[in-house]
Amino acid sequence: MAVNPKKHDMPTQDAQVRARNFQEVALGYPLEIAQEEAKRCLNCKNRPCVSGCPVNISIPDFIREIAEGHFEAAYQVISRSSSLPAVCGRVCPQETQCESQCTLHTRAKMDPVGIGRLERFVADWHNANITEKAQAPTPNGHRVAVIGAGPSGLTCAGDLARKGFQVSIFEALHTAGGVLVYGIPEFRLPKAIVAKEVETLKEMGVDIQTNVIIGKTLTIDELFEDGYEAVFIGSGAGLPNFMNIPGEALKGVYSANEFLTRSNLMKAYLENPKTPIMKGGRVAVVGGGNVAMDAARTALRLGAEKVYIIYRRSMEELPARREEVEHAEEEGIDFRLLNNPVEILGYSNPDNPRDPKNGFVTGIRCIRMELGEPDASGRRRPVEIPGSEFELDVDAVVMAIGTSPNPLIKQTTEGLEVNRRGGIVIDERGLTSRERVYAGGDAVTGAATVISAMGAGKLAASAIAEALA
């Protein structure tokens, strides 16, 4: 039977409707479409898609189960490798990972199988139809501490819990989930999904303690004194980067971290929120990654009249997922490419120091760019075009140009080596310069993808289990 060359489209909310609500944009495959998509899989013997998955899910196996109508069996296949299937099915960049290795794509030059969409279908089916709680394995007598309840920490904890380790997660915020709850908006990843995945880990015996800041509330040395035999650092990269241009201290300038945390975790989009955030007006978001797309689309839903994405390279170099870019364009986000900010402009009334408008953003001055020779990363380097400055009238600016690891753990942990960017130095198994202290995810690499952080947590869990055995 001939294979359908096209991947089945994902149903979505209408662009004009969704641009003003926080409900999930992508609606998921219906059962019949999921099975049709699963039947596109060739079930290759060499399984190239598996090698493209950072957590090595047995992709052809779970897809075959879908095709045969065995949806819970498909879930069990995925859950052997992934602690967060409903999350990964929504936010992982499958197009550059497992799907990029699909034989349909690499050899037959067709659309790859919709692996991420099928993973989401399976996880959603399980959550809607299976009510049995996960079973906690027999304890093996070993205790491990995990710092951070984000993707890497949750994955490390889940893998260790399955092997009988007594795991405690220490999370600085009041809700577990890390970037999944404070960074990724509700319209891309409903928080109920994250809460369900976290609850499954608790059912397996993982202890999650929130409002505990390692480096202040407790130190890593104190964790060892308390009887933990190994520590995994999965504290993420929560320190925002700025451009160091004039005007960044004006009122109405946010880091993407602050802007998204206020909206996602602290519910600033509610009618009478407990945390302030600027709503309405004109908003400029600086950056071209997934976080920039999230910030721009959040600003729109908060009531902005106009939202700009300002990015110094062209659309071809834009690092955000193609699907997120397409959704942003459909919703009316204005992409100002090959532009770079040089100054943020503000209101000043020297005749009236008490003028309430003083110190607020009024605009952003940019310079046009052109692409020159490739830089060290292989991308063409943006070069300023002299005399091409122009101004945009805006009321708020969101800086979405990356984040770095928080230095607190390094400052309070003697002998922990970090690199010049503040990332924790590890070996090929995730071990740091401190004995039985492991690390992974954004705390090591700086801001990266959810699935790469999960892969790091999985690797470290294996190393910890081996060391303690």
C-alpha positions as CSV (number, residue, x, y, z in Angstrom):
1,M,0.0,0.0,0.0
2,A,1.3,3.4,-1.0
3,V,2.4,5.7,1.9
4,N,0.6,9.1,2.2
5,P,3.4,11.6,1.4
6,K,1.9,14.3,3.7
7,K,1.8,14.4,7.5
8,H,-1.7,14.9,8.8
9,D,-2.4,18.5,9.8
10,M,-2.9,19.3,13.5
11,P,-6.3,20.9,14.2
12,T,-5.9,24.3,15.8
13,Q,-8.0,27.1,17.2
14,D,-8.8,29.8,14.6
15,A,-6.0,32.4,14.6
16,Q,-8.2,35.4,15.2
17,V,-10.0,33.7,18.2
18,R,-7.0,32.3,19.9
19,A,-5.0,35.5,19.7
20,R,-7.2,36.8,22.5
21,N,-7.4,33.8,24.8
22,F,-5.0,31.6,26.7
23,Q,-6.6,28.3,25.7
24,E,-4.4,25.7,24.0
25,V,-3.8,26.5,20.3
26,A,-3.1,23.0,19.0
27,L,-6.1,20.7,19.6
28,G,-4.5,17.3,19.1
29,Y,-5.2,14.4,16.7
30,P,-8.6,12.7,16.8
31,L,-8.3,8.9,17.2
32,E,-8.9,8.1,13.6
33,I,-6.4,10.6,12.3
34,A,-3.8,9.4,14.9
35,Q,-4.1,5.8,13.6
36,E,-3.9,7.0,10.0
37,E,-0.7,8.9,10.8
38,A,0.7,5.9,12.7
39,K,0.2,3.7,9.6
40,R,2.6,6.0,7.7
41,C,5.5,4.6,9.8
42,L,7.7,2.2,7.8
43,N,8.9,0.5,11.1
44,C,12.5,0.7,9.8
45,K,14.9,-2.0,11.0
46,N,17.8,0.5,11.7
47,R,15.4,2.9,13.6
48,P,17.1,6.2,12.8
49,C,14.3,8.2,14.6
50,V,15.4,6.6,17.9
51,S,18.9,7.9,17.6
52,G,17.5,11.4,17.0
53,C,15.6,11.3,20.3
54,P,17.6,12.6,23.3
55,V,15.9,10.2,25.6
56,N,15.9,7.2,23.2
57,I,12.1,6.5,23.1
58,S,11.4,3.3,21.1
59,I,9.5,5.3,18.6
60,P,8.6,2.6,16.0
61,D,7.3,0.4,18.8
62,F,4.9,2.9,20.3
63,I,3.7,4.0,16.8
64,R,3.0,0.4,15.9
65,E,0.8,0.0,19.0
66,I,-1.2,3.1,17.9
67,A,-1.7,1.7,14.5
68,E,-3.1,-1.5,16.0
69,G,-5.3,0.4,18.5
70,H,-3.3,-0.5,21.6
71,F,-3.1,3.0,23.0
72,E,-2.2,2.1,26.6
73,A,0.5,-0.2,25.4
74,A,1.9,2.7,23.3
75,Y,1.9,4.8,26.5
76,Q,3.8,2.1,28.4
77,V,6.5,2.0,25.7
78,I,7.0,5.8,25.9
79,S,7.0,5.9,29.7
80,R,9.8,3.4,29.9
81,S,12.1,6.2,28.5
82,S,10.2,9.5,29.2
83,S,8.8,10.8,32.5
84,L,7.0,13.7,30.7
85,P,5.3,12.3,27.5
86,A,2.4,14.8,27.4
87,V,4.9,17.6,27.8
88,C,7.3,16.4,25.1
89,G,4.5,15.8,22.6
90,R,3.7,19.5,22.9
91,V,7.0,21.4,23.2
92,C,9.9,19.3,21.8
93,P,11.4,20.4,18.5
94,Q,10.8,17.0,16.9
95,E,11.3,18.5,13.4
96,T,15.0,18.9,14.2
97,Q,15.4,15.7,16.2
98,C,13.5,12.4,15.7
99,E,11.5,13.5,12.7
100,S,14.5,14.9,10.9
101,Q,15.9,11.3,10.9
102,C,12.7,9.7,9.7
103,T,13.3,7.6,6.6
104,L,10.3,9.0,4.9
105,H,11.9,12.4,5.1
106,T,15.6,11.5,4.5
107,R,15.2,9.0,1.7
108,A,11.7,9.2,0.2
109,K,11.7,13.1,0.5
110,M,8.2,13.0,2.0
111,D,6.9,14.6,5.2
112,P,8.2,12.7,8.2
113,V,5.8,10.8,10.4
114,G,4.2,13.2,13.0
115,I,6.1,11.6,15.9
116,G,5.5,14.4,18.3
117,R,1.8,14.7,17.5
118,L,1.4,10.9,18.0
119,E,3.3,11.1,21.4
120,R,0.9,13.8,22.5
121,F,-2.1,11.7,21.4
122,V,-0.9,8.7,23.4
123,A,-0.2,10.7,26.5
124,D,-3.6,12.6,26.3
125,W,-5.4,9.3,25.7
126,H,-3.8,7.8,28.8
127,N,-4.5,10.8,31.0
128,A,-8.2,10.8,29.9
129,N,-8.8,7.1,30.2
130,I,-6.6,5.5,32.8
131,T,-7.3,6.3,36.4
132,E,-5.0,3.8,38.1
133,K,-2.2,5.4,40.1
134,A,1.5,4.7,39.4
135,Q,3.0,2.1,41.7
136,A,6.0,3.0,43.9
137,P,8.8,0.4,43.4
138,T,10.4,-1.5,46.2
139,P,12.9,0.8,48.0
140,N,16.6,-0.1,47.5
141,G,17.7,1.9,50.6
142,H,19.6,4.7,48.8
143,R,18.7,8.4,49.0
144,V,19.3,11.0,46.3
145,A,18.7,14.7,46.3
146,V,17.6,16.6,43.1
147,I,17.9,20.3,42.9
148,G,15.2,21.9,40.7
149,A,11.8,20.5,39.5
150,G,12.3,21.4,35.9
151,P,12.6,18.9,33.0
152,S,16.1,17.6,33.9
153,G,15.3,17.3,37.6
154,L,11.9,15.6,37.1
155,T,13.4,13.2,34.6
156,C,16.4,12.3,36.8
157,A,14.0,11.8,39.8
158,G,11.6,9.7,37.7
159,D,14.3,7.4,36.4
160,L,15.8,6.9,39.9
161,A,12.4,6.3,41.5
162,R,11.7,3.5,39.1
163,K,14.8,1.8,40.3
164,G,13.8,2.1,43.9
165,F,15.8,5.1,45.0
166,Q,14.3,7.4,47.6
167,V,14.4,10.8,45.8
168,S,13.7,14.3,47.2
169,I,13.4,17.2,44.8
170,F,14.1,20.7,46.2
171,E,12.4,23.5,44.2
172,A,13.0,27.2,44.7
173,L,9.5,28.3,43.4
174,H,6.2,27.5,45.0
175,T,5.1,25.1,42.1
176,A,7.0,22.2,40.6
177,G,7.7,22.2,36.9
178,G,10.5,24.7,36.4
179,V,10.4,26.3,32.9
180,L,7.3,24.2,32.1
181,V,5.2,26.3,34.5
182,Y,7.0,29.7,34.6
183,G,8.3,29.9,31.0
184,I,6.0,28.1,28.5
185,P,2.6,29.8,28.2
186,E,-0.7,28.1,28.9
187,F,-1.7,28.2,25.2
188,R,1.3,26.0,24.3
189,L,1.4,23.8,27.4
190,P,-1.6,23.8,29.8
191,K,-0.4,23.8,33.4
192,A,-2.9,21.0,34.2
193,I,-0.8,18.7,32.0
194,V,2.4,19.5,33.9
195,A,0.6,19.0,37.2
196,K,-0.6,15.6,36.1
197,E,3.0,14.5,35.1
198,V,4.3,15.8,38.5
199,E,1.5,13.9,40.3
200,T,2.6,10.7,38.6
201,L,6.1,11.1,40.0
202,K,4.7,11.7,43.5
203,E,2.7,8.4,43.2
204,M,6.0,6.7,42.4
205,G,7.4,7.9,45.8
206,V,9.2,11.1,44.7
207,D,9.2,13.7,47.5
208,I,8.9,17.3,46.2
209,Q,9.7,20.2,48.5
210,T,8.9,23.6,47.2
211,N,10.1,27.1,48.4
212,V,13.6,25.6,49.1
213,I,16.4,27.6,47.6
214,I,19.6,25.6,47.6
215,G,22.4,28.0,48.4
216,K,20.2,29.9,50.9
217,T,17.7,27.6,52.6
218,L,20.1,24.6,52.4
219,T,23.5,24.0,50.8
220,I,24.7,21.0,48.9
221,D,27.1,20.1,51.8
222,E,24.1,20.2,54.2
223,L,22.2,17.8,51.9
224,F,25.1,15.3,52.2
225,E,25.1,15.8,56.0
226,D,21.4,15.0,56.0
227,G,22.1,11.5,54.6
228,Y,21.7,12.0,50.8
229,E,24.3,9.9,49.0
230,A,24.3,11.8,45.7
231,V,23.0,15.2,44.4
232,F,21.8,16.1,41.0
233,I,21.8,19.8,40.1
234,G,19.1,20.6,37.6
235,S,18.5,24.2,38.6
236,G,18.1,25.6,35.1
237,A,19.2,29.0,33.7
238,G,17.1,31.6,35.3
239,L,19.5,34.6,35.1
240,P,18.3,36.8,32.2
241,N,20.6,38.4,29.7
242,F,20.4,42.0,28.5
243,M,21.9,44.0,25.7
244,N,23.5,46.7,27.9
245,I,22.1,49.5,25.7
246,P,20.8,52.8,26.9
247,G,17.3,52.8,28.4
248,E,17.1,49.2,29.6
249,A,16.4,50.5,33.2
250,L,13.2,52.3,32.0
251,K,9.8,51.3,33.4
252,G,8.1,48.9,30.9
253,V,11.3,47.0,30.1
254,Y,11.1,43.3,31.0
255,S,13.3,40.3,30.7
256,A,11.3,37.5,29.0
257,N,11.8,35.5,32.2
258,E,10.0,38.1,34.3
259,F,7.3,38.8,31.7
260,L,6.5,35.1,31.2
261,T,6.7,34.2,34.9
262,R,4.3,37.0,35.9
263,S,1.8,35.8,33.3
264,N,2.3,32.0,33.5
265,L,3.0,31.3,37.1
266,M,1.5,34.3,38.8
267,K,-1.6,34.5,36.5
268,A,-1.1,38.2,35.6
269,Y,-3.6,37.7,32.8
270,L,-6.5,37.5,35.2
271,E,-8.9,40.4,35.6
272,N,-7.5,41.4,39.0
273,P,-4.0,39.9,39.2
274,K,-1.9,39.7,42.3
275,T,1.2,40.7,40.3
276,P,1.4,43.8,38.0
277,I,2.1,43.5,34.3
278,M,1.7,46.0,31.4
279,K,-1.3,45.2,29.3
280,G,-2.3,46.8,26.0
281,G,-0.4,49.3,24.0
282,R,2.4,48.5,21.6
283,V,5.1,45.9,22.6
284,A,8.5,45.1,21.1
285,V,10.0,41.7,21.8
286,V,13.7,41.5,21.1
287,G,15.0,38.0,20.0
288,G,14.1,35.2,17.6
289,G,13.9,32.0,19.7
290,N,11.0,30.1,21.1
291,V,11.0,32.3,24.2
292,A,10.6,35.4,22.0
293,M,7.6,33.8,20.3
294,D,6.1,32.9,23.6
295,A,6.6,36.5,24.9
296,A,5.2,38.1,21.8
297,R,2.1,35.9,21.7
298,T,1.5,36.3,25.4
299,A,1.7,40.2,25.0
300,L,-1.0,39.9,22.3
301,R,-3.3,37.8,24.5
302,L,-2.7,40.3,27.4
303,G,-4.4,43.0,25.1
304,A,-1.5,44.5,23.1
305,E,-2.7,46.5,20.1
306,K,0.5,45.8,18.2
307,V,3.4,43.4,18.8
308,Y,6.8,43.5,17.0
309,I,9.4,40.8,17.0
310,I,12.8,42.5,16.4
311,Y,15.5,40.1,15.3
312,R,18.9,40.9,13.9
313,R,19.1,38.1,11.3
314,S,16.7,36.9,8.6
315,M,13.8,34.5,8.7
316,E,16.1,31.7,7.5
317,E,18.3,32.1,10.6
318,L,15.4,32.4,13.1
319,P,16.0,29.7,15.8
320,A,12.4,29.3,16.9
321,R,10.4,26.3,15.9
322,R,8.8,26.7,12.5
323,E,5.4,25.9,13.9
324,E,5.6,28.6,16.5
325,V,6.7,31.2,13.9
326,E,3.8,30.2,11.7
327,H,1.3,30.5,14.6
328,A,2.8,33.9,15.5
329,E,2.4,35.1,11.9
330,E,-1.1,33.9,11.7
331,E,-2.0,35.8,14.9
332,G,-0.7,39.1,13.4
333,I,2.7,39.4,15.1
334,D,4.8,41.9,13.0
335,F,8.3,40.5,12.3
336,R,10.9,43.2,11.9
337,L,13.9,41.1,10.7
338,L,17.5,42.3,10.0
339,N,16.9,45.0,12.7
340,N,18.8,45.4,16.0
341,P,18.0,47.7,18.9
342,V,20.5,50.4,19.9
343,E,18.5,52.3,22.5
344,I,15.2,52.2,24.4
345,L,13.6,55.6,24.5
346,G,11.7,57.0,27.5
347,Y,9.5,59.9,28.6
348,S,11.1,62.7,30.6
349,N,9.5,65.9,31.8
350,P,12.2,67.9,33.6
351,D,9.7,70.7,34.4
352,N,7.6,68.3,36.4
353,P,9.6,65.6,38.3
354,R,6.3,64.2,39.6
355,D,4.8,63.6,36.1
356,P,3.6,60.0,36.4
357,K,4.8,59.3,32.8
358,N,8.4,60.0,33.7
359,G,10.7,57.1,33.2
360,F,8.3,55.0,31.1
361,V,9.1,53.5,27.7
362,T,8.0,55.5,24.7
363,G,9.9,53.8,21.8
364,I,12.8,51.8,20.6
365,R,15.6,52.9,18.3
366,C,16.9,50.2,15.9
367,I,19.5,50.0,13.2
368,R,19.1,47.9,10.0
369,M,21.4,45.0,9.5
370,E,22.7,43.0,6.6
371,L,24.2,39.5,6.7
372,G,28.0,39.2,6.2
373,E,30.3,36.2,6.4
374,P,29.5,33.2,8.6
375,D,30.5,33.4,12.3
376,A,31.8,30.6,14.5
377,S,28.4,29.0,14.7
378,G,28.1,28.8,10.9
379,R,25.4,31.4,10.6
380,R,26.0,34.6,8.6
381,R,27.1,37.4,10.9
382,P,24.8,40.4,11.0
383,V,26.5,43.7,10.2
384,E,25.1,47.2,10.8
385,I,24.2,49.4,7.9
386,P,25.6,52.9,8.8
387,G,23.0,55.7,9.0
388,S,20.0,53.3,8.8
389,E,18.6,54.0,12.3
390,F,14.9,54.3,12.8
391,E,12.4,54.4,15.7
392,L,9.3,52.4,16.6
393,D,6.7,53.8,19.0
394,V,6.2,51.2,21.8
395,D,5.0,51.2,25.4
396,A,6.9,48.1,26.5
397,V,10.0,46.1,25.6
398,V,10.7,42.4,26.4
399,M,14.3,41.2,26.1
400,A,14.3,37.6,25.0
401,I,17.9,37.1,24.1
402,G,18.8,34.2,26.4
403,T,19.5,33.3,30.0
404,S,22.5,32.1,32.0
405,P,22.8,29.7,35.0
406,N,22.2,31.4,38.4
407,P,25.5,31.7,40.2
408,L,24.1,31.0,43.7
409,I,24.9,27.3,43.8
410,K,28.5,27.9,42.6
411,Q,29.0,30.6,45.2
412,T,27.9,28.3,48.1
413,T,29.5,25.0,46.9
414,E,33.2,24.8,47.4
415,G,35.1,23.0,44.7
416,L,32.3,23.2,42.1
417,E,33.8,24.1,38.7
418,V,32.0,26.3,36.3
419,N,32.9,27.6,32.8
420,R,33.2,31.3,31.8
421,R,29.5,31.5,31.0
422,G,28.6,30.2,34.5
423,G,27.6,26.7,33.3
424,I,28.6,23.8,35.6
425,V,31.4,21.7,34.2
426,I,30.6,18.0,33.9
427,D,32.2,14.8,32.4
428,E,30.5,12.5,29.9
429,R,28.3,10.9,32.6
430,G,27.2,14.2,34.2
431,L,29.6,14.2,37.1
432,T,30.8,17.6,38.3
433,S,34.2,18.4,39.9
434,R,32.6,17.4,43.3
435,E,32.3,13.8,44.2
436,R,28.8,12.4,43.8
437,V,27.5,15.7,42.6
438,Y,26.0,15.5,39.2
439,A,24.4,18.2,36.9
440,G,22.6,18.5,33.7
441,G,20.2,20.7,31.6
442,D,20.3,24.4,31.4
443,A,22.5,24.7,34.5
444,V,25.2,23.2,32.4
445,T,24.5,24.3,28.8
446,G,22.6,27.6,29.4
447,A,19.1,27.9,27.9
448,A,18.4,25.0,25.6
449,T,15.4,22.7,24.8
450,V,13.2,20.7,27.2
451,I,14.1,17.4,25.7
452,S,17.9,18.0,25.8
453,A,17.5,18.8,29.5
454,M,15.5,15.6,30.0
455,G,18.3,13.6,28.2
456,A,20.8,15.1,30.6
457,G,18.7,14.1,33.6
458,K,18.3,10.6,32.2
459,L,22.1,10.3,31.7
460,A,22.9,11.4,35.2
461,A,20.3,9.1,36.7
462,S,22.0,6.2,35.1
463,A,25.4,7.3,36.4
464,I,24.1,7.8,39.9
465,A,22.4,4.4,40.0
466,E,25.6,2.8,38.8
467,A,27.8,4.7,41.4
468,L,25.5,3.9,44.3
469,A,25.0,0.2,43.3
